Amino acid sequence: MAETEDVLIGSVEKNQRESIKVQLSRYKGYNLAHLRVWAVNQSGETVPTKQGFGLQVGQLPALIEILQEARREAEAKGWL
């Protein structure tokens, strides 16, 4: 993967104007995962916002475990 190439993994609709996109990229030799909010601007373009974060892909298993725990807890509370 080139240093500037972003690979879109998928997205989840947040609301009518925003979505959360998951992308992989390389930056200065680091393999990164980005979770960022994208929004439709006044021109109708979908653009990235400042909301979101990036982390080294080696941290993905820990993040996934935390998200799985959040899902289990939400299911236990009847929220899902």
C-alpha positions as CSV (number, residue, x, y, z in Angstrom):
1,M,0.0,0.0,0.0
2,A,1.4,3.4,-0.9
3,E,2.0,6.0,1.8
4,T,-0.9,8.1,0.8
5,E,-3.4,5.4,-0.2
6,D,-6.5,5.1,2.0
7,V,-8.5,1.9,1.8
8,L,-12.2,2.3,2.8
9,I,-13.3,-0.7,4.8
10,G,-16.9,0.4,5.4
11,S,-19.2,3.0,6.8
12,V,-22.1,3.2,9.2
13,E,-24.8,5.9,8.9
14,K,-24.8,8.2,12.0
15,N,-27.8,10.3,10.9
16,Q,-29.2,11.8,7.6
17,R,-26.2,14.0,7.1
18,E,-23.3,12.1,8.7
19,S,-21.7,8.7,8.5
20,I,-18.7,7.1,10.3
21,K,-16.1,5.7,7.8
22,V,-13.5,3.1,8.7
23,Q,-10.3,3.3,6.6
24,L,-6.9,1.8,6.6
25,S,-3.8,3.8,5.6
26,R,0.0,4.1,5.9
27,Y,1.6,7.2,7.3
28,K,5.3,7.7,7.8
29,G,5.8,3.9,8.0
30,Y,2.9,3.3,10.3
31,N,-0.1,1.1,9.5
32,L,-3.2,3.0,10.8
33,A,-6.9,2.5,11.2
34,H,-9.1,5.6,11.1
35,L,-12.6,6.0,12.3
36,R,-13.9,9.4,11.2
37,V,-17.2,11.2,10.9
38,W,-17.9,12.4,7.4
39,A,-20.6,15.0,6.7
40,V,-22.4,16.5,3.8
41,N,-21.3,20.1,3.4
42,Q,-23.4,23.0,2.0
43,S,-22.2,22.2,-1.5
44,G,-23.5,18.6,-1.2
45,E,-20.1,17.0,-1.0
46,T,-19.3,14.4,1.6
47,V,-16.2,15.5,3.5
48,P,-14.2,14.3,6.6
49,T,-14.8,16.3,9.8
50,K,-12.4,16.8,12.8
51,Q,-14.5,14.2,14.7
52,G,-12.8,10.8,14.9
53,F,-9.5,9.2,15.6
54,G,-6.7,7.1,14.2
55,L,-4.8,4.3,15.8
56,Q,-2.1,1.8,14.9
57,V,-3.7,-1.3,13.5
58,G,-2.0,-3.4,16.2
59,Q,-4.5,-1.8,18.6
60,L,-7.5,-3.0,16.6
61,P,-8.0,-6.3,18.6
62,A,-8.2,-4.4,21.9
63,L,-10.7,-1.9,20.3
64,I,-12.8,-4.7,18.9
65,E,-12.9,-6.4,22.3
66,I,-14.1,-3.2,23.9
67,L,-16.8,-2.8,21.2
68,Q,-17.9,-6.4,21.6
69,E,-18.2,-5.8,25.4
70,A,-20.3,-2.7,24.7
71,R,-22.6,-4.8,22.5
72,R,-22.9,-7.5,25.1
73,E,-23.8,-4.9,27.8
74,A,-26.3,-3.1,25.5
75,E,-27.9,-6.5,24.7
76,A,-28.1,-7.3,28.4
77,K,-29.9,-4.0,29.1
78,G,-32.3,-4.7,26.2
79,W,-31.0,-1.8,24.1
80,L,-30.3,-4.0,21.1
